[in-house]
Amino acid sequence: MSPILEVSGISKNFGGIQAVDGASFSLGQPGIYGLIGPNGAGKTTMFDIICGRQIPNAGEVRFHSQRIDGMKPYRLAREGLARTFQECRVLPEETCLDNVLFAAQDKRLGGEVVQALTRSGKARRAAEAEARRLLRLINLERYADEPAGALSYGQRRLLEIVSCLMSKPRILLLDEPASGINPTLLNTLRDFLVEIYEETRIVFLIVEHNMEFIMSLASEIVVMHQGRVLTQGAPDRVQSDKSVIDAYLG
């Protein structure tokens, strides 16, 4: 069986800066994966390439065997790829519930017609029920009718993740989801991601600097350094790998 996501020999430079340098890794089955590395390792650039925001200078990205490098982000979203960003992106003037419902809208050509026809009908009620369920799972249900701008920064991060899940992705890329989140919300986020994974069996690929968080959550870790992949494996093996230790401490 071919990998769900296969990154082969990806390189990307910005002028004289080599952000990614022949990086390769694959995610063979559904699971929660970590993508770690020191600052400047190329992690976010790799995310941008996978999600179509950047075009690589060399290499290929395949999703369920289909080549997707260079594909437009909106097309990738239709194929089931969703992501968050380092900078939290919510609609602060809209309610938390409407933030989530907006993410559930059909973005295909002509989708606005479908939305107009179903906004007050069965589809709307089903979408709202699912949105409220997800908000409840991540302890934000009491804020459903409050503007997203009233939430703390950490709560807005959680709301962004819930919104991504409303599009029912097949792979969700999270860029530093633990950043700016207090320990209580961090535990909520960890439990939520585990529960959603058990329910959906999709792929989560998470860029993270909080080692305690990602090592306790992911079943497999990909390590990047200076644009290359150093190693890929179980958390305990990665933590004892000399090349990884040298990259972080040397």
C-alpha positions in Angstrom: 0.0 0.0 0.0 1.4 3.4 -0.9 1.9 6.1 1.8 -0.9 8.6 2.6 1.6 11.4 2.3 5.0 11.1 0.5 7.6 13.9 0.4 10.5 13.0 -1.9 13.6 15.1 -2.4 12.0 18.5 -1.7 14.2 21.5 -2.1 13.2 25.2 -1.8 15.4 28.3 -1.8 14.7 32.0 -1.4 17.4 33.8 -3.1 20.6 32.6 -1.5 18.8 31.0 1.4 18.3 27.2 1.2 15.2 26.7 3.3 14.6 23.0 2.4 17.4 20.9 1.0 16.4 17.5 -0.5 14.1 16.5 2.4 12.2 13.3 2.2 9.7 11.5 4.5 6.5 9.6 4.3 3.4 9.0 6.5 2.3 5.5 5.8 -1.0 5.3 7.7 -3.4 7.3 9.8 -1.9 8.7 13.0 -0.6 11.7 14.9 2.8 12.7 13.6 5.2 15.3 14.9 7.5 17.5 12.7 10.2 19.0 14.9 13.6 20.7 14.5 15.5 23.8 15.7 14.4 27.3 14.4 15.2 27.6 10.8 15.1 23.9 10.1 12.6 24.4 7.3 9.4 23.1 9.0 7.0 25.8 8.1 8.4 26.0 4.5 7.7 22.3 4.2 4.1 22.9 5.4 3.7 25.7 2.9 4.9 23.4 0.1 2.6 20.5 1.1 -0.3 22.9 1.2 0.4 24.7 -2.1 1.5 28.1 -0.7 5.0 27.5 -2.0 6.2 25.7 -5.1 9.4 23.6 -4.6 12.5 24.1 -6.7 12.9 20.3 -6.8 11.2 17.1 -5.6 7.6 15.8 -5.4 4.8 15.7 -2.9 2.2 12.9 -3.2 -1.1 12.6 -1.4 -2.7 9.1 -1.7 -0.3 8.6 -4.7 -1.6 11.8 -6.5 1.1 14.4 -7.1 0.1 17.6 -5.4 3.2 19.9 -5.3 2.3 23.1 -7.1 -1.4 22.5 -6.8 -3.4 25.6 -5.7 -4.4 25.7 -2.0 -8.1 25.8 -2.7 -7.8 22.6 -4.8 -5.9 20.9 -2.1 -8.6 21.9 0.4 -11.1 20.1 -1.8 -8.8 17.0 -1.8 -8.9 17.0 2.0 -5.9 18.9 3.2 -6.4 21.6 5.9 -3.9 23.5 8.0 -3.5 26.1 10.7 -0.8 28.8 10.9 1.7 30.1 13.4 -0.4 33.3 13.6 -3.9 32.4 14.9 -6.6 33.1 12.2 -10.2 33.6 13.4 -12.9 36.1 12.6 -12.9 38.1 15.8 -16.1 40.0 15.2 -18.1 36.8 14.4 -19.4 34.5 17.1 -17.4 31.3 17.8 -20.3 29.3 16.4 -20.3 31.2 13.2 -16.5 30.9 12.9 -16.9 27.1 12.9 -20.0 27.1 10.6 -18.1 29.3 8.1 -15.4 26.6 7.8 -18.1 24.0 7.1 -19.4 25.9 4.0 -19.0 24.3 0.6 -16.1 26.2 -1.1 -16.6 24.5 -4.5 -17.7 26.5 -7.6 -21.4 27.0 -7.1 -21.2 26.1 -3.5 -22.8 29.5 -2.5 -26.0 28.3 -4.3 -26.0 25.2 -2.2 -25.5 27.2 0.9 -28.4 29.6 0.0 -30.7 26.7 -0.5 -29.8 24.8 2.7 -28.9 27.6 5.1 -32.2 27.3 7.1 -32.9 23.7 6.4 -31.7 20.3 7.5 -28.1 20.8 6.4 -27.8 24.0 8.5 -29.2 22.2 11.6 -26.8 19.2 11.1 -23.8 21.5 10.7 -24.8 23.6 13.7 -25.2 20.4 15.8 -21.7 19.2 14.7 -20.2 22.6 15.4 -21.6 22.7 18.9 -20.5 19.1 19.6 -16.9 20.0 18.6 -17.0 23.2 20.7 -18.2 21.1 23.6 -15.4 18.6 23.2 -12.8 21.4 23.5 -14.6 23.2 26.3 -15.7 26.2 24.3 -19.4 25.5 24.0 -20.3 28.2 26.6 -18.7 30.8 24.3 -20.6 29.6 21.2 -22.6 32.8 20.9 -19.8 35.1 22.0 -17.5 36.9 19.5 -14.3 35.1 18.9 -12.4 38.3 19.8 -13.5 37.9 23.4 -11.6 34.6 23.8 -8.1 34.4 25.2 -5.3 33.8 22.7 -5.1 30.1 23.6 -8.8 29.7 23.3 -8.7 31.2 19.8 -6.1 28.7 18.8 -8.4 25.9 19.9 -11.3 27.5 18.0 -9.1 27.6 14.8 -8.4 23.9 15.1 -12.1 23.1 15.6 -12.9 25.2 12.5 -10.5 23.2 10.4 -12.0 20.0 11.5 -15.5 21.2 10.3 -14.2 20.8 6.7 -13.7 17.1 7.4 -10.1 16.9 6.2 -8.3 13.7 5.5 -5.0 15.3 6.7 -4.7 18.2 9.1 -1.4 20.1 9.4 -1.1 22.1 12.7 1.7 24.7 12.9 2.8 25.1 16.5 -0.7 24.6 18.1 0.7 24.7 21.6 2.3 28.1 21.2 0.8 30.6 23.6 -1.5 28.1 25.3 -1.4 27.7 29.1 -1.0 24.2 30.7 -4.7 23.7 31.4 -5.7 24.5 27.8 -2.7 22.4 26.6 -4.1 19.3 28.4 -7.5 20.1 26.8 -5.9 20.3 23.4 -4.0 17.0 23.8 -7.1 15.1 24.9 -9.2 16.7 22.1 -6.7 15.7 19.4 -6.5 12.1 20.7 -10.3 11.9 20.8 -10.8 13.3 17.3 -8.1 10.9 16.0 -9.8 7.9 17.5 -13.1 9.1 16.0 -11.9 10.0 12.5 -8.6 8.1 11.9 -7.2 10.9 9.8 -3.6 12.1 9.6 -2.4 14.8 12.0 1.0 16.3 11.2 2.1 18.8 13.9 5.0 21.2 13.8 5.8 21.8 17.5 8.6 23.3 19.7 7.0 22.1 22.9 8.8 18.8 23.2 6.9 17.5 26.2 3.6 18.1 24.4 4.5 16.5 21.0 6.4 13.5 22.5 3.4 12.6 24.6 1.0 13.0 21.7 2.6 11.7 18.5 3.3 8.1 17.7 6.0 9.0 15.2 8.3 12.0 14.9 10.0 13.5 11.8 13.1 15.6 12.6 14.4 18.3 10.3 17.6 20.3 10.6 19.1 22.8 8.2 16.4 21.9 5.6 17.0 18.2 5.7 15.4 15.3 7.4 17.7 13.8 10.1 15.6 10.9 11.1 12.0 9.6 11.5 10.8 7.2 14.2 9.1 6.6 17.5 9.5 9.4 20.1 11.8 7.4 22.4 14.1 6.5 19.6 14.2 10.0 18.3 15.0 11.4 21.7 18.0 9.1 22.1 19.3 9.7 18.5 22.8 11.4 18.7 22.2 13.4 15.5 19.0 14.9 17.0 20.7 15.7 20.3 23.6 17.4 18.4 21.1 19.4 16.3 19.4 20.8 19.3 22.4 21.2 21.6 25.3 21.6 19.2 
